Structure formats: C-alpha cells, structure tokens
Amino acid sequence: MKVMFIPDFTDGNPYQRRLAEGISTDGTDVTFASGYPLSTLRTVAETRPDVVHFHWIAPFLVSESRLVSYAKSTVFLLATLTAKLMRIDVVWTVHNVLDHERRHPRIELFGRRVFARLCDELIVHCEAARDTVVERYRLPTSRHVHVIPHGHYETSHRNTVSRDEARDRLGVASDSTVFLYLGQIRPYKQVPQLIDAVASLPDEDVRLLVAGKPSDESHAREVRRRAESDPRVDATLSFVPDEDVQVYFNASDAVVLPYRDILTSGSAILGMTFERPVVGPRTGCLPELLRDQTELLYDPDHESIADALERALDADLDAIGTQNYQRVSAFDWGSIGAKTRDVYDAL
C-alpha cells in the first residue's frame, strides 16, 4: 500500500515523521507532499498513492483575504473530489476544529464540513475530539471517526542535560519554582496573559521561562513589554533549536499551556515525555490526556491561569511528572502506526 501525507510539516515538528515510521512496513510505504498544487500533482503522478492522508488543512482553506479564501476552499474541495474519482482513498487526522487565528471561520467551517463528508475515514486523538468533530462538522454518525492517540516524543529530542546543568545554563536559581512556556508565540496561545498571571503571584521564588518565536513583530513587542515589567519572567523571543529543547524542559518544574482553545496538543505530549506536569485549560483532549493531574487544569470560562498556577505551587510536581511520563510512555508509535494501518486496510 502506498500512502501520501499532505501537507509536509516535518520541518520543526517530528509528529508526521514518527507516525510515518510507525506506519511503514514491508507492505506500506509513506511519502510526503508539500501541498502546493503543482508539486503535489507531480508527487501524485510519481507515486500513485492508494491513500492520501491529510493532516493540517487550514492552509488549503483560508488566507488573509476573504476572496482568496473562497477560491482556495473551492480549489481544495474540487481537488479532493478529483482524487475520489481517481479511486484514491482520503483519510484526515483532525488536529484542530478551525484555524487558530480564526481568519475567516465561516468559510473555513463550511469547507471543513464538506471535506469531512468527502473523506473516507477521519482520525482524532481522544474521545472528546470525536464528539466535537461529529457535532461541529455535522456528521451523521461517528462510525467513520477513529480515536488513535498522539504518540510520545521519547526519542525525538535528546534528554541528557541534568536539572542543575540546565538551570545553570539559563541562570535559574536551584530553589525556584519554574514554569515554562515553549513554542511558537501566537495570539491564541495567550502568552501575554500568562505573563500577567505570573505577575499576580506573590511568591518571589517563582520564575517563568518563555521561549519561542513570535508570529509577528507587534506580538513580540507586546510580550517583551510585559516580560520586562517583572524580573521573574525571562523571555527568549527566537526559535529554540532542537538541541536546546531539553535545556528548557529540564530546567522547569511544570509546563504551562495558556491556550484560548485546544483540541489536540503536541506540546502537552512533549511536556509529559520530559516528565513534567502540565498546566492548561480543561478543554479538548487535555482532560483525558492529563487525567492523573486534573487539579492543574482550569476552566477557562470560570477560572484564570493564575488559579491553576497557584494550585501548582502547592502540588507535588515531581510525582505528577512521573505519572505523566508513565502514561505517555504507553503511546508508542509502533502501536499507533498499526492502528492507523488498520484504518487504511478497512478502506
């Protein structure tokens, strides 16, 4: 069987590469296509895939312009229909309900609803995501929506730096309680609000490490301005190389995900892989994924991030981190690849 992943987001994100490794056997080959029309057509012609497996589809549906979004959505849906007419099966892993920036949500939601009907099978990472997808995309049944966990990142990043060495490299005191936000800094991730939440904490031994590249300069200025108002906040506003990921995680006591909304979170998986507790919203897959540390989740409609951070300061963070690691270790890519192949085989 020949499988093609679209789009190719392997640069900077190990998810697709690890999934492809788990899927690939003597009888299953996985290739990647950029998603750009001409390049993808060339890849299809060269590989003749049996299955096209889509992942993040927002780039095919929306742009800054409403008119361009209409055009892109139309072209994408027609291309999918053409693939179906060519007897190519279509599978879609739904990582998020809508584009995080909500550029043209009505156009995008309509496109996603049509695309979901065109797909042969859908994959989500938790039961809550299946319920959300069926409801938001108005699917007649959940029978074609499969729950397959997101795999761990055990071998995707080096983990050889000790806590003391990591803290020494980052200039963090050994007795501080360190919260970490690591990843691209985009508006929906609410990093400025996280900084304000830390600023409201009275504990002088608290530290917040913010590390990641902002989506634009105006957002960078806002994060920088708020960080400079509190000496307990250290913001490194640039891309974090792979070799430095372990330094930040091993210097921290807990990972914070201050997202406005979330369905699946690779960042939570990464934090659990590094044996860290995760502070985040009680939405999407997080309650199922983090079922052993629900006290560190907050209801975004009735609580603030600061409430959860205060609870974290009173929690046994080392014990929670160990529990998280034990849980995420079960999500190995071999079994996840086998479950994904079962979806293909049923087509």
C-alpha positions as YAML, in Angstrom:
chain: A
units: angstrom
residues:
- id: 1
  name: MET
  ca: [0.00, 0.00, 0.00]
- id: 2
  name: LYS
  ca: [1.23, 3.49, -0.88]
- id: 3
  name: VAL
  ca: [0.28, 6.35, 1.44]
- id: 4
  name: MET
  ca: [0.90, 10.05, 0.92]
- id: 5
  name: PHE
  ca: [0.90, 12.58, 3.78]
- id: 6
  name: ILE
  ca: [-0.29, 16.13, 2.99]
- id: 7
  name: PRO
  ca: [0.95, 18.72, 3.86]
- id: 8
  name: ASP
  ca: [4.56, 18.03, 4.72]
- id: 9
  name: PHE
  ca: [5.07, 19.72, 8.10]
- id: 10
  name: THR
  ca: [8.06, 17.60, 9.15]
- id: 11
  name: ASP
  ca: [10.36, 20.61, 9.34]
- id: 12
  name: GLY
  ca: [10.36, 21.54, 13.03]
- id: 13
  name: ASN
  ca: [7.64, 19.05, 14.03]
- id: 14
  name: PRO
  ca: [8.52, 15.36, 14.50]
- id: 15
  name: TYR
  ca: [4.88, 14.18, 14.60]
- id: 16
  name: GLN
  ca: [4.45, 13.19, 10.95]
- id: 17
  name: ARG
  ca: [7.91, 11.65, 10.68]
- id: 18
  name: ARG
  ca: [7.35, 9.48, 13.75]
- id: 19
  name: LEU
  ca: [3.88, 8.47, 12.56]
- id: 20
  name: ALA
  ca: [5.27, 7.54, 9.13]
- id: 21
  name: GLU
  ca: [7.92, 5.39, 10.83]
- id: 22
  name: GLY
  ca: [5.22, 3.62, 12.82]
- id: 23
  name: ILE
  ca: [3.09, 3.03, 9.73]
- id: 24
  name: SER
  ca: [5.84, 1.90, 7.37]
- id: 25
  name: THR
  ca: [6.24, -1.84, 6.99]
- id: 26
  name: ASP
  ca: [7.34, -4.12, 4.17]
- id: 27
  name: GLY
  ca: [3.89, -3.67, 2.66]
- id: 28
  name: THR
  ca: [3.24, 0.03, 3.40]
- id: 29
  name: ASP
  ca: [5.23, 2.98, 2.05]
- id: 30
  name: VAL
  ca: [4.72, 6.59, 3.16]
- id: 31
  name: THR
  ca: [5.71, 9.62, 1.09]
- id: 32
  name: PHE
  ca: [5.21, 13.32, 1.76]
- id: 33
  name: ALA
  ca: [3.75, 16.05, -0.45]
- id: 34
  name: SER
  ca: [4.11, 19.76, 0.21]
- id: 35
  name: GLY
  ca: [0.51, 20.61, -0.52]
- id: 36
  name: TYR
  ca: [1.45, 23.16, -3.15]
- id: 37
  name: PRO
  ca: [-0.74, 22.32, -6.19]
- id: 38
  name: LEU
  ca: [1.87, 21.69, -8.90]
- id: 39
  name: SER
  ca: [4.33, 19.98, -6.57]
- id: 40
  name: THR
  ca: [1.61, 17.77, -5.11]
- id: 41
  name: LEU
  ca: [0.28, 16.81, -8.54]
- id: 42
  name: ARG
  ca: [3.81, 15.85, -9.53]
- id: 43
  name: THR
  ca: [4.18, 13.71, -6.39]
- id: 44
  name: VAL
  ca: [0.82, 12.02, -7.01]
- id: 45
  name: ALA
  ca: [1.81, 11.25, -10.60]
- id: 46
  name: GLU
  ca: [5.14, 9.81, -9.50]
- id: 47
  name: THR
  ca: [3.99, 7.73, -6.52]
- id: 48
  name: ARG
  ca: [0.39, 6.79, -7.46]
- id: 49
  name: PRO
  ca: [-0.80, 6.63, -3.84]
- id: 50
  name: ASP
  ca: [-3.62, 4.35, -2.72]
- id: 51
  name: VAL
  ca: [-4.36, 6.62, 0.25]
- id: 52
  name: VAL
  ca: [-3.92, 10.36, 0.71]
- id: 53
  name: HIS
  ca: [-3.72, 11.15, 4.42]
- id: 54
  name: PHE
  ca: [-4.36, 14.82, 5.23]
- id: 55
  name: HIS
  ca: [-3.30, 16.49, 8.44]
- id: 56
  name: TRP
  ca: [-3.45, 20.29, 8.89]
- id: 57
  name: ILE
  ca: [-5.74, 21.63, 6.16]
- id: 58
  name: ALA
  ca: [-6.23, 25.28, 7.17]
- id: 59
  name: PRO
  ca: [-3.57, 26.45, 4.62]
- id: 60
  name: PHE
  ca: [-5.75, 24.97, 1.87]
- id: 61
  name: LEU
  ca: [-8.91, 26.75, 3.00]
- id: 62
  name: VAL
  ca: [-8.16, 30.24, 4.30]
- id: 63
  name: SER
  ca: [-5.85, 33.19, 3.87]
- id: 64
  name: GLU
  ca: [-5.93, 36.83, 4.96]
- id: 65
  name: SER
  ca: [-8.22, 37.71, 2.03]
- id: 66
  name: ARG
  ca: [-11.84, 36.61, 2.08]
- id: 67
  name: LEU
  ca: [-11.93, 36.34, -1.72]
- id: 68
  name: VAL
  ca: [-8.77, 34.26, -1.81]
- id: 69
  name: SER
  ca: [-10.19, 32.04, 0.94]
- id: 70
  name: TYR
  ca: [-13.28, 31.33, -1.17]
- id: 71
  name: ALA
  ca: [-11.04, 30.47, -4.13]
- id: 72
  name: LYS
  ca: [-8.67, 28.28, -2.12]
- id: 73
  name: SER
  ca: [-11.52, 26.36, -0.49]
- id: 74
  name: THR
  ca: [-13.19, 25.74, -3.85]
- id: 75
  name: VAL
  ca: [-9.96, 24.50, -5.47]
- id: 76
  name: PHE
  ca: [-9.18, 22.26, -2.49]
- id: 77
  name: LEU
  ca: [-12.59, 20.63, -2.42]
- id: 78
  name: LEU
  ca: [-12.58, 20.10, -6.19]
- id: 79
  name: ALA
  ca: [-9.11, 18.55, -5.95]
- id: 80
  name: THR
  ca: [-10.35, 16.20, -3.23]
- id: 81
  name: LEU
  ca: [-13.34, 15.22, -5.35]
- id: 82
  name: THR
  ca: [-10.98, 14.57, -8.27]
- id: 83
  name: ALA
  ca: [-8.87, 12.28, -6.07]
- id: 84
  name: LYS
  ca: [-12.00, 10.37, -5.13]
- id: 85
  name: LEU
  ca: [-12.92, 9.99, -8.80]
- id: 86
  name: MET
  ca: [-9.42, 8.60, -9.36]
- id: 87
  name: ARG
  ca: [-10.23, 5.93, -6.72]
- id: 88
  name: ILE
  ca: [-7.77, 7.37, -4.21]
- id: 89
  name: ASP
  ca: [-8.97, 6.94, -0.63]
- id: 90
  name: VAL
  ca: [-8.88, 10.01, 1.60]
- id: 91
  name: VAL
  ca: [-8.11, 9.98, 5.34]
- id: 92
  name: TRP
  ca: [-7.94, 13.05, 7.55]
- id: 93
  name: THR
  ca: [-6.45, 13.41, 11.02]
- id: 94
  name: VAL
  ca: [-8.28, 16.33, 12.62]
- id: 95
  name: HIS
  ca: [-5.76, 18.17, 14.79]
- id: 96
  name: ASN
  ca: [-7.91, 21.26, 15.39]
- id: 97
  name: VAL
  ca: [-11.50, 22.22, 14.67]
- id: 98
  name: LEU
  ca: [-10.62, 25.55, 12.98]
- id: 99
  name: ASP
  ca: [-7.60, 27.62, 12.09]
- id: 100
  name: HIS
  ca: [-6.28, 29.02, 15.37]
- id: 101
  name: GLU
  ca: [-6.21, 32.59, 14.07]
- id: 102
  name: ARG
  ca: [-9.89, 32.42, 13.06]
- id: 103
  name: ARG
  ca: [-9.23, 34.43, 9.91]
- id: 104
  name: HIS
  ca: [-12.47, 33.54, 8.11]
- id: 105
  name: PRO
  ca: [-14.19, 30.99, 10.37]
- id: 106
  name: ARG
  ca: [-17.47, 30.72, 8.43]
- id: 107
  name: ILE
  ca: [-15.72, 29.99, 5.15]
- id: 108
  name: GLU
  ca: [-13.37, 27.55, 6.81]
- id: 109
  name: LEU
  ca: [-16.04, 25.74, 8.79]
- id: 110
  name: PHE
  ca: [-18.12, 25.26, 5.64]
- id: 111
  name: GLY
  ca: [-15.07, 23.90, 3.81]
- id: 112
  name: ARG
  ca: [-14.22, 21.55, 6.65]
- id: 113
  name: ARG
  ca: [-17.77, 20.23, 6.82]
- id: 114
  name: VAL
  ca: [-17.78, 19.45, 3.10]
- id: 115
  name: PHE
  ca: [-14.28, 17.95, 3.26]
- id: 116
  name: ALA
  ca: [-15.26, 15.74, 6.21]
- id: 117
  name: ARG
  ca: [-18.09, 14.29, 4.10]
- id: 118
  name: LEU
  ca: [-15.71, 13.65, 1.20]
- id: 119
  name: CYS
  ca: [-13.22, 11.78, 3.40]
- id: 120
  name: ASP
  ca: [-13.47, 8.03, 3.72]
- id: 121
  name: GLU
  ca: [-12.25, 7.98, 7.32]
- id: 122
  name: LEU
  ca: [-11.33, 10.54, 9.98]
- id: 123
  name: ILE
  ca: [-8.86, 10.17, 12.86]
- id: 124
  name: VAL
  ca: [-8.83, 12.11, 16.15]
- id: 125
  name: HIS
  ca: [-6.66, 11.78, 19.26]
- id: 126
  name: CYS
  ca: [-9.28, 11.40, 22.01]
- id: 127
  name: GLU
  ca: [-12.95, 10.64, 22.68]
- id: 128
  name: ALA
  ca: [-13.77, 14.29, 23.38]
- id: 129
  name: ALA
  ca: [-12.33, 15.23, 19.99]
- id: 130
  name: ARG
  ca: [-14.54, 12.65, 18.29]
- id: 131
  name: ASP
  ca: [-17.64, 14.14, 19.91]
- id: 132
  name: THR
  ca: [-16.55, 17.67, 18.96]
- id: 133
  name: VAL
  ca: [-15.81, 16.75, 15.36]
- id: 134
  name: VAL
  ca: [-19.11, 14.95, 14.87]
- id: 135
  name: GLU
  ca: [-21.01, 17.91, 16.31]
- id: 136
  name: ARG
  ca: [-19.12, 20.81, 14.70]
- id: 137
  name: TYR
  ca: [-18.84, 19.18, 11.27]
- id: 138
  name: ARG
  ca: [-22.44, 17.91, 11.41]
- id: 139
  name: LEU
  ca: [-21.52, 14.34, 10.63]
- id: 140
  name: PRO
  ca: [-24.43, 11.87, 10.52]
- id: 141
  name: THR
  ca: [-22.51, 9.26, 12.53]
- id: 142
  name: SER
  ca: [-19.26, 8.77, 14.44]
- id: 143
  name: ARG
  ca: [-18.71, 5.37, 12.80]
- id: 144
  name: HIS
  ca: [-16.01, 6.68, 10.47]
- id: 145
  name: VAL
  ca: [-14.22, 8.74, 13.16]
- id: 146
  name: HIS
  ca: [-11.44, 6.71, 14.79]
- id: 147
  name: VAL
  ca: [-9.72, 7.52, 18.08]
- id: 148
  name: ILE
  ca: [-5.95, 6.91, 17.89]
- id: 149
  name: PRO
  ca: [-3.69, 8.55, 20.50]
- id: 150
  name: HIS
  ca: [-0.95, 11.04, 19.71]
- id: 151
  name: GLY
  ca: [2.42, 9.32, 20.15]
- id: 152
  name: HIS
  ca: [5.15, 10.31, 22.61]
- id: 153
  name: TYR
  ca: [8.40, 12.11, 21.76]
- id: 154
  name: GLU
  ca: [10.70, 9.76, 23.68]
- id: 155
  name: THR
  ca: [13.43, 9.58, 21.03]
- id: 156
  name: SER
  ca: [12.64, 12.79, 19.16]
- id: 157
  name: HIS
  ca: [14.69, 15.04, 21.45]
- id: 158
  name: ARG
  ca: [17.89, 14.45, 23.40]
- id: 159
  name: ASN
  ca: [17.46, 14.26, 27.17]
- id: 160
  name: THR
  ca: [20.93, 14.14, 28.70]
- id: 161
  name: VAL
  ca: [21.20, 17.50, 30.50]
- id: 162
  name: SER
  ca: [20.64, 17.41, 34.26]
- id: 163
  name: ARG
  ca: [18.35, 19.80, 36.12]
- id: 164
  name: ASP
  ca: [21.30, 21.59, 37.75]
- id: 165
  name: GLU
  ca: [23.18, 21.95, 34.47]
- id: 166
  name: ALA
  ca: [20.07, 23.20, 32.67]
- id: 167
  name: ARG
  ca: [19.36, 25.79, 35.35]
- id: 168
  name: ASP
  ca: [22.97, 26.90, 35.39]
- id: 169
  name: ARG
  ca: [22.91, 27.45, 31.64]
- id: 170
  name: LEU
  ca: [19.72, 29.51, 31.88]
- id: 171
  name: GLY
  ca: [20.69, 31.40, 35.01]
- id: 172
  name: VAL
  ca: [17.88, 29.99, 37.13]
- id: 173
  name: ALA
  ca: [18.25, 29.52, 40.88]
- id: 174
  name: SER
  ca: [18.11, 25.92, 42.07]
- id: 175
  name: ASP
  ca: [15.37, 26.63, 44.63]
- id: 176
  name: SER
  ca: [12.99, 28.49, 42.26]
- id: 177
  name: THR
  ca: [9.70, 27.03, 41.06]
- id: 178
  name: VAL
  ca: [10.00, 27.36, 37.30]
- id: 179
  name: PHE
  ca: [7.08, 27.43, 34.87]
- id: 180
  name: LEU
  ca: [7.84, 27.01, 31.18]
- id: 181
  name: TYR
  ca: [6.13, 28.14, 28.01]
- id: 182
  name: LEU
  ca: [7.99, 26.81, 24.96]
- id: 183
  name: GLY
  ca: [6.82, 27.03, 21.35]
- id: 184
  name: GLN
  ca: [5.75, 29.47, 18.71]
- id: 185
  name: ILE
  ca: [4.18, 32.57, 20.24]
- id: 186
  name: ARG
  ca: [0.86, 33.24, 18.52]
- id: 187
  name: PRO
  ca: [-2.15, 35.28, 19.70]
- id: 188
  name: TYR
  ca: [-4.37, 32.28, 20.51]
- id: 189
  name: LYS
  ca: [-1.70, 30.91, 22.85]
- id: 190
  name: GLN
  ca: [-2.17, 33.93, 25.16]
- id: 191
  name: VAL
  ca: [1.43, 34.33, 26.29]
- id: 192
  name: PRO
  ca: [0.91, 37.97, 27.42]
- id: 193
  name: GLN
  ca: [-1.95, 36.79, 29.65]
- id: 194
  name: LEU
  ca: [0.33, 34.10, 31.08]
- id: 195
  name: ILE
  ca: [2.93, 36.73, 31.96]
- id: 196
  name: ASP
  ca: [0.23, 38.80, 33.69]
- id: 197
  name: ALA
  ca: [-0.89, 35.70, 35.62]
- id: 198
  name: VAL
  ca: [2.65, 35.10, 36.90]
- id: 199
  name: ALA
  ca: [2.92, 38.79, 37.79]
- id: 200
  name: SER
  ca: [-0.13, 38.36, 40.05]
- id: 201
  name: LEU
  ca: [1.54, 35.60, 42.08]
- id: 202
  name: PRO
  ca: [3.05, 36.86, 45.36]
- id: 203
  name: ASP
  ca: [5.74, 34.17, 45.58]
- id: 204
  name: GLU
  ca: [9.14, 35.76, 44.87]
- id: 205
  name: ASP
  ca: [10.70, 32.36, 44.11]
- id: 206
  name: VAL
  ca: [8.51, 31.79, 41.06]
- id: 207
  name: ARG
  ca: [10.12, 32.04, 37.62]
- id: 208
  name: LEU
  ca: [8.56, 31.95, 34.15]
- id: 209
  name: LEU
  ca: [10.63, 30.98, 31.14]
- id: 210
  name: VAL
  ca: [9.14, 31.99, 27.79]
- id: 211
  name: ALA
  ca: [10.99, 30.61, 24.77]
- id: 212
  name: GLY
  ca: [9.81, 30.73, 21.18]
- id: 213
  name: LYS
  ca: [9.49, 32.78, 18.04]
- id: 214
  name: PRO
  ca: [6.59, 35.28, 17.90]
- id: 215
  name: SER
  ca: [4.30, 35.16, 14.88]
- id: 216
  name: ASP
  ca: [4.85, 38.87, 14.15]
- id: 217
  name: GLU
  ca: [6.76, 41.85, 15.47]
- id: 218
  name: SER
  ca: [3.78, 43.55, 17.11]
- id: 219
  name: HIS
  ca: [3.11, 40.45, 19.19]
- id: 220
  name: ALA
  ca: [6.81, 40.25, 20.04]
- id: 221
  name: ARG
  ca: [6.76, 43.83, 21.32]
- id: 222
  name: GLU
  ca: [3.74, 43.11, 23.50]
- id: 223
  name: VAL
  ca: [5.32, 40.01, 25.04]
- id: 224
  name: ARG
  ca: [8.62, 41.81, 25.53]
- id: 225
  name: ARG
  ca: [6.94, 44.81, 27.18]
- id: 226
  name: ARG
  ca: [5.07, 42.68, 29.70]
- id: 227
  name: ALA
  ca: [8.07, 40.46, 30.42]
- id: 228
  name: GLU
  ca: [10.26, 43.47, 31.18]
- id: 229
  name: SER
  ca: [7.80, 44.61, 33.88]
- id: 230
  name: ASP
  ca: [8.51, 41.55, 36.07]
- id: 231
  name: PRO
  ca: [12.08, 40.39, 36.85]
- id: 232
  name: ARG
  ca: [10.73, 36.86, 37.48]
- id: 233
  name: VAL
  ca: [9.96, 36.50, 33.74]
- id: 234
  name: ASP
  ca: [12.70, 35.59, 31.26]
- id: 235
  name: ALA
  ca: [11.60, 35.82, 27.61]
- id: 236
  name: THR
  ca: [13.78, 34.49, 24.78]
- id: 237
  name: LEU
  ca: [11.88, 35.52, 21.67]
- id: 238
  name: SER
  ca: [13.52, 33.40, 19.00]
- id: 239
  name: PHE
  ca: [13.32, 29.91, 17.57]
- id: 240
  name: VAL
  ca: [14.53, 27.26, 20.02]
- id: 241
  name: PRO
  ca: [16.93, 24.80, 18.30]
- id: 242
  name: ASP
  ca: [16.33, 21.10, 18.91]
- id: 243
  name: GLU
  ca: [19.49, 20.78, 20.99]
- id: 244
  name: ASP
  ca: [18.20, 23.42, 23.44]
- id: 245
  name: VAL
  ca: [14.71, 21.95, 23.93]
- id: 246
  name: GLN
  ca: [15.94, 19.61, 26.67]
- id: 247
  name: VAL
  ca: [17.63, 22.50, 28.47]
- id: 248
  name: TYR
  ca: [14.37, 24.38, 28.91]
- id: 249
  name: PHE
  ca: [12.32, 21.35, 29.92]
- id: 250
  name: ASN
  ca: [14.90, 20.05, 32.38]
- id: 251
  name: ALA
  ca: [15.25, 23.50, 33.97]
- id: 252
  name: SER
  ca: [11.49, 23.69, 34.56]
- id: 253
  name: ASP
  ca: [9.14, 22.28, 37.17]
- id: 254
  name: ALA
  ca: [5.96, 22.46, 35.07]
- id: 255
  name: VAL
  ca: [4.86, 23.32, 31.54]
- id: 256
  name: VAL
  ca: [2.12, 25.91, 31.02]
- id: 257
  name: LEU
  ca: [-0.26, 25.94, 28.03]
- id: 258
  name: PRO
  ca: [-2.32, 29.15, 28.35]
- id: 259
  name: TYR
  ca: [-4.26, 28.49, 25.15]
- id: 260
  name: ARG
  ca: [-7.59, 30.10, 24.36]
- id: 261
  name: ASP
  ca: [-8.90, 26.84, 22.95]
- id: 262
  name: ILE
  ca: [-7.40, 23.50, 22.11]
- id: 263
  name: LEU
  ca: [-8.31, 20.13, 20.60]
- id: 264
  name: THR
  ca: [-5.03, 18.20, 20.46]
- id: 265
  name: SER
  ca: [-1.75, 19.35, 22.00]
- id: 266
  name: GLY
  ca: [1.63, 18.06, 20.90]
- id: 267
  name: SER
  ca: [3.12, 20.48, 23.45]
- id: 268
  name: ALA
  ca: [1.37, 18.62, 26.27]
- id: 269
  name: ILE
  ca: [2.70, 15.32, 24.92]
- id: 270
  name: LEU
  ca: [6.21, 16.78, 24.77]
- id: 271
  name: GLY
  ca: [5.98, 18.06, 28.33]
- id: 272
  name: MET
  ca: [4.80, 14.66, 29.57]
- id: 273
  name: THR
  ca: [7.65, 12.98, 27.67]
- id: 274
  name: PHE
  ca: [10.08, 15.13, 29.68]
- id: 275
  name: GLU
  ca: [8.29, 14.05, 32.90]
- id: 276
  name: ARG
  ca: [6.69, 17.42, 33.53]
- id: 277
  name: PRO
  ca: [3.28, 18.37, 34.90]
- id: 278
  name: VAL
  ca: [1.15, 20.42, 32.51]
- id: 279
  name: VAL
  ca: [-0.92, 23.45, 33.49]
- id: 280
  name: GLY
  ca: [-3.59, 24.11, 30.87]
- id: 281
  name: PRO
  ca: [-7.29, 24.62, 30.06]
- id: 282
  name: ARG
  ca: [-9.84, 21.93, 30.81]
- id: 283
  name: THR
  ca: [-10.82, 21.63, 27.15]
- id: 284
  name: GLY
  ca: [-10.33, 19.34, 24.15]
- id: 285
  name: CYS
  ca: [-8.15, 16.29, 24.76]
- id: 286
  name: LEU
  ca: [-6.34, 17.66, 27.82]
- id: 287
  name: PRO
  ca: [-8.72, 16.25, 30.48]
- id: 288
  name: GLU
  ca: [-8.37, 12.74, 29.00]
- id: 289
  name: LEU
  ca: [-4.65, 13.03, 28.38]
- id: 290
  name: LEU
  ca: [-3.89, 14.56, 31.79]
- id: 291
  name: ARG
  ca: [-6.37, 12.54, 33.82]
- id: 292
  name: ASP
  ca: [-3.80, 11.96, 36.60]
- id: 293
  name: GLN
  ca: [-3.34, 15.68, 37.28]
- id: 294
  name: THR
  ca: [-6.74, 17.28, 36.79]
- id: 295
  name: GLU
  ca: [-6.09, 19.73, 39.65]
- id: 296
  name: LEU
  ca: [-3.67, 21.59, 37.37]
- id: 297
  name: LEU
  ca: [-6.31, 22.19, 34.69]
- id: 298
  name: TYR
  ca: [-8.53, 25.28, 34.79]
- id: 299
  name: ASP
  ca: [-11.95, 26.06, 33.37]
- id: 300
  name: PRO
  ca: [-11.29, 29.00, 31.01]
- id: 301
  name: ASP
  ca: [-14.91, 30.19, 31.39]
- id: 302
  name: HIS
  ca: [-14.76, 30.47, 35.17]
- id: 303
  name: GLU
  ca: [-11.09, 30.49, 36.21]
- id: 304
  name: SER
  ca: [-7.88, 32.24, 35.30]
- id: 305
  name: ILE
  ca: [-4.49, 30.74, 34.52]
- id: 306
  name: ALA
  ca: [-3.30, 32.22, 37.83]
- id: 307
  name: ASP
  ca: [-5.72, 29.98, 39.76]
- id: 308
  name: ALA
  ca: [-4.12, 26.86, 38.27]
- id: 309
  name: LEU
  ca: [-0.60, 28.21, 38.80]
- id: 310
  name: GLU
  ca: [-1.36, 28.75, 42.49]
- id: 311
  name: ARG
  ca: [-2.58, 25.16, 42.77]
- id: 312
  name: ALA
  ca: [0.61, 24.01, 41.05]
- id: 313
  name: LEU
  ca: [2.72, 25.77, 43.68]
- id: 314
  name: ASP
  ca: [1.09, 23.56, 46.34]
- id: 315
  name: ALA
  ca: [1.28, 20.31, 44.34]
- id: 316
  name: ASP
  ca: [3.89, 17.55, 44.32]
- id: 317
  name: LEU
  ca: [5.15, 18.41, 40.85]
- id: 318
  name: ASP
  ca: [7.82, 15.71, 40.72]
- id: 319
  name: ALA
  ca: [5.29, 12.97, 41.47]
- id: 320
  name: ILE
  ca: [2.86, 14.34, 38.88]
- id: 321
  name: GLY
  ca: [5.62, 14.49, 36.29]
- id: 322
  name: THR
  ca: [6.47, 10.85, 36.91]
- id: 323
  name: GLN
  ca: [2.81, 9.86, 36.49]
- id: 324
  name: ASN
  ca: [2.58, 11.83, 33.24]
- id: 325
  name: TYR
  ca: [5.66, 10.10, 31.86]
- id: 326
  name: GLN
  ca: [4.33, 6.67, 32.74]
- id: 327
  name: ARG
  ca: [1.06, 7.46, 30.99]
- id: 328
  name: VAL
  ca: [2.55, 8.91, 27.81]
- id: 329
  name: SER
  ca: [5.10, 6.09, 27.51]
- id: 330
  name: ALA
  ca: [2.23, 3.78, 26.53]
- id: 331
  name: PHE
  ca: [1.63, 5.85, 23.37]
- id: 332
  name: ASP
  ca: [4.37, 4.21, 21.31]
- id: 333
  name: TRP
  ca: [4.50, 4.87, 17.58]
- id: 334
  name: GLY
  ca: [4.57, 1.18, 16.65]
- id: 335
  name: SER
  ca: [1.11, 0.52, 18.08]
- id: 336
  name: ILE
  ca: [-0.18, 3.87, 16.81]
- id: 337
  name: GLY
  ca: [1.13, 3.06, 13.34]
- id: 338
  name: ALA
  ca: [-0.56, -0.35, 13.46]
- id: 339
  name: LYS
  ca: [-3.90, 1.23, 14.40]
- id: 340
  name: THR
  ca: [-3.51, 3.73, 11.57]
- id: 341
  name: ARG
  ca: [-2.79, 0.92, 9.11]
- id: 342
  name: ASP
  ca: [-5.97, -0.79, 10.30]
- id: 343
  name: VAL
  ca: [-7.87, 2.32, 9.22]
- id: 344
  name: TYR
  ca: [-6.23, 2.15, 5.79]
- id: 345
  name: ASP
  ca: [-6.88, -1.59, 5.47]
- id: 346
  name: ALA
  ca: [-10.59, -1.09, 6.15]
- id: 347
  name: LEU
  ca: [-10.99, 1.26, 3.16]
...
